[in-house]
Structures are given as C-alpha cells and as structure tokens.
Amino acid sequence: MESKIRLLLKSATWQAAGIVTMTVIGYVFTGSVAAGSGIAVAGAVTGFVAYFVHELAWSKVSWGLRR
C-alpha cells in the first residue's frame, strides 16, 4: 500500500510531465513557448474539470456496483 504523500508526489510529477509535454507540443505547432504554455495550462485545467464532472456523473450511476 502506498502512503498518501507518495501518491500525492506521483500525481504532482505526472501532472508536471503532462504540462511540459503539452508545452512542447504547443510550441511545435505555434512556434511560441508562451502560447504552448497557455495551451498546456488550459488543457490541464479543463482536463481536471472534465474529470471531476465525469466522476460526479458516474457517482449517480448504480450499474455495476456490488452492495
């Protein structure tokens, strides 16, 4: 079993890796680090919100749950 601090650190490094990757991809497409960074941050924020809404929706579905 992982400790909570390890899980938190893994989550943070995963998010950082995603932001760096998206910044590079954004830079390749736009030629601008600022635009690439903006794309990366916007993607991270919208991804977080989308995941949260997705989880809220699934919390209302009882299909597949064992009680």
Beta strands, then each sheet from edge to edge (+ up, - down):
end
